[in-house]
Amino acid sequence: MDRKEIADLIRMMKRQGVAEFTFETGAEGSKLKVRFDGASAPSGPAVLMHAAAPAPTAAVAAAAPVADGRVIKAPIVGTFYRSSSPDAKPYVEVGDQVRKGQVVCIVEAMKLMNQIESDVDGVVTHILIENGQPVQFGQELFRLAPR
């Protein structure tokens, strides 16, 4: 199973409301375990990897409602990066309009760069984490105001 197939499987499981699943291969005990935050309204996958397990190349960050808009949370544990490389322009800045499916940051997990996409349209009002800092599953990354 390649990365795209795994990412598609994760999206399908999320849409179906699956709370958790584990994918294991016989090769060197590779394991991919995915948990979704809340069974009735999953907000994003937490990917826990062991051995040489593949990870999805793109993750959709769930935007949770807040009083003044939406919050994009980290769908995985890793290191937060605002751009694709140290000398590249950040994906988004405060005041930028983002569209559903637009890449807003990267979270590096186990040497894999996972592009994090917004699942809503909005305007970035706050960037809640510093570049290069570790993030936890469900940690708030961005606040968006509705358009």
N, C-alpha and C positions, 0 to 999 in steps of 0.2 A: 504494500500500500504506500503510495507516494504522499508528499505533503499536501498537495491539492485535494486528494481524496480524503485525507484525514480532516482537513479544514472543512470540506463539504459535509463530512459525517458529523462534525461538531456542530455546524450550523443546523443540520437537520435535527439532531438530538435536542438542541436548544429550542427550536420551534415546536417540537413535540412535547416540551415540558419535562424532559428527563432530568432528574436531579443529579445523577452521577453515573458514570460508566468508566470501565477500565478496559484498555486494549493491550493485549500482551502478544508478543511474538516469541517463537521458540529460540530465536537467535540471541544468545548471550543474556537471556532474561530481560530483554527490552520491555519496558512498560510505559504506557501513556495513560495517566489517570486524569479525568476531567470532572470537575464538580461545578455546578451552576448555583449561583446565589439565589435561593428561593425557588421552590418547585413550581409555584403557580405563575410567577412572573420572572423568569430567569433574567439576570442582568448581565451575564457574561461568564466565560469559562475561566476557571482557575486551572492551569495546566501544571501538573506535578510530574516531572520526568525523572526516570532512573535509567542508568546505563546509557545505551545509545539510542534512546527513543527519539523519533522525529517530532518536530513541533510544527504547528501551523505557521505559515508565513505571514498571514494577515489575521488580525483579530478585530472584531467589532466591539468597541467599548460601549457599554450601556450608559445611556444618559438618564439619570434619575431626576424626577421632578423636584424642584426646590421652590421656595417662596418667590424668588426673583428670576426664575428661569429653569435651566437644566444643568445637571452636573455630569461630566464624563468621568467615569471611574476606570481604574486600571483593571483590565480583564485577566491579567496574569501578574505573577511576581517577577521582578527583574529590575533593570536599571533604566531610568527614564532619560530619553534624549529628545530634544526639541527639533533636531535636524538630522539629515542623513549622514553628515560627516562634520567634524569640528569646524571646518571653514565654510560650510554651506549655510544658506539662509534658513532660519527656522520655518517649519511647516506653517505655523500660525503665530500671530501676535495678538495682543489685546486690541480689540476694535475690528479684527478681521471677521468677515462673514464666512461661515463654514456651511457646507452642504452635506446632507446625508451621504455617507460613503467616502467622504474626503479624509485623507490621511492627516491626522493632527499631531502625531508624534511617533516615536519608536520606543518599544520596550525590549531591551536585550535580555534574553533568558537563555542560559546555557550556551553562550556564544552564537545564538541565533537572533537575528534582528527581526522583530515582529512589528510590522506596521499596524498602528492602531487607528481605526477609522471611526468617525462620528456616526452615530445612528440617528441623528436629528439635524435639522437645519437650525441655524442660530448665529448670534454674534458673540465672539469671545469677550467676556467681561473680566475674567480672572484666570491667570495661570498659577496654579496652586502648588507647584513643585519646581525645584531648581534643576537645571540641566545636570545630568550625571549623577543624580541622587537615586538611591534605591526606592522602589515602590512595592507596596504590598497589594495583594488581591483586594479589589474593592476600594482602594484608596482614591480619593478625589484628585483628579488631575486638572480639569478645566471647568469653569462655570460659563454657561452660555445664556444669553438673553434671547427670548423668542424674536423672530424677525417681524 
